[in-house]
Amino acid sequence: MTTGDDVKRILNIWHHAVVESVRHDGPDLSARQMAILLTVYLAPPPHTVRGLAVALAISKPAVSRALDAMGAFGLVRRRADERDRRSVVILPTVKGTMFLNDFAELVDSAKEEDRP
């Protein structure tokens, strides 16, 4: 069970990481976009709009809009599924990997700053 002090500590770490991320010169992702991006990078592939919608319990149009924005930033890319040309697979990119590595460093730095 998370105590009130733990909640404040955890939220403080998240707050510092998010504030630092918006100060950096890079994409400012919504919570939905970040959840989709993390799913693409952390969950085993393949990833499709339908699969992401099911995994995150959100609509396919919401996933598509988020992917459009992240694609414009170069964080993910779409490719036709070679086995089923009607389906589109969502793939990570080098730029997306770098973005998440940088974000992980921000979270780690915020965690270090929060230590007593």
C-alpha positions in Angstrom: 0.0 0.0 0.0 1.3 3.4 -0.9 1.4 5.9 1.9 0.7 9.6 1.6 4.4 10.4 1.8 5.1 7.8 -0.9 2.5 9.3 -3.1 4.0 12.8 -2.7 7.5 11.4 -3.4 6.4 9.5 -6.5 4.4 12.5 -7.9 7.3 14.8 -7.1 9.7 12.6 -9.2 7.2 12.5 -12.1 6.6 16.3 -11.8 10.3 17.1 -12.0 10.8 14.7 -15.0 7.8 16.2 -16.9 8.8 19.8 -16.2 12.4 19.1 -17.4 11.0 17.3 -20.5 8.9 20.3 -21.5 12.0 22.5 -21.1 14.0 20.5 -23.5 13.9 21.2 -27.2 11.8 18.2 -28.4 8.2 17.0 -28.7 5.8 17.7 -25.9 3.7 14.5 -25.9 0.3 14.1 -24.3 -0.2 11.4 -21.7 -2.0 9.3 -24.4 0.8 9.8 -26.9 3.4 8.8 -24.2 1.4 5.7 -23.2 1.2 4.6 -26.8 4.9 5.3 -27.4 5.9 3.4 -24.3 3.7 0.5 -25.3 5.3 0.4 -28.8 8.8 0.4 -27.3 8.3 -1.8 -24.3 5.7 -4.4 -25.2 6.6 -7.2 -27.6 5.8 -6.5 -31.3 4.0 -6.6 -33.6 1.9 -3.4 -32.9 -1.1 -2.4 -34.8 -3.7 0.3 -34.3 -6.2 -2.3 -33.3 -3.8 -4.0 -30.9 -2.7 -0.7 -29.3 -6.4 0.3 -28.9 -7.2 -2.9 -27.1 -4.0 -2.9 -25.0 -4.8 0.7 -23.8 -8.6 0.4 -23.8 -9.0 3.5 -26.0 -10.6 3.9 -29.4 -8.8 3.2 -32.7 -9.3 6.8 -33.9 -7.6 8.1 -30.8 -4.7 5.8 -31.4 -4.5 6.9 -35.1 -4.5 10.6 -34.1 -1.7 10.0 -31.6 0.3 8.0 -34.1 -0.2 10.8 -36.7 1.4 13.3 -34.3 4.2 11.0 -33.2 4.9 10.1 -36.8 5.2 13.8 -37.6 7.8 14.0 -34.8 9.6 10.9 -36.2 9.1 8.9 -33.1 7.3 6.0 -34.8 6.6 4.9 -38.3 3.9 2.9 -40.0 4.6 0.0 -42.5 2.2 -2.3 -44.3 2.1 -5.7 -42.7 3.9 -8.1 -45.2 1.6 -11.0 -44.2 -1.6 -9.0 -44.4 -1.4 -5.9 -46.6 -4.7 -4.6 -45.2 -3.0 -4.2 -41.8 -0.4 -1.6 -40.8 2.3 -2.3 -38.3 3.6 0.4 -36.0 7.4 0.4 -35.7 9.9 2.2 -33.4 12.4 4.6 -34.8 15.9 5.6 -33.8 14.6 9.1 -33.0 11.9 7.6 -30.8 14.4 5.5 -29.0 16.6 8.5 -28.3 13.6 10.5 -27.1 12.7 7.7 -24.6 16.3 7.3 -23.5 16.4 11.0 -22.8 13.1 10.9 -20.9 14.4 7.9 -18.8 17.4 10.0 -17.9 15.2 12.8 -16.8 13.2 10.5 -14.6 16.4 9.0 -13.2 17.8 12.5 -12.5 14.5 13.5 -10.8 14.7 10.3 -8.6 18.3 11.2 -7.6 17.2 14.8 -6.7 14.4 13.4 -4.5 16.7 11.4 -2.3 16.9 12.6 1.4 
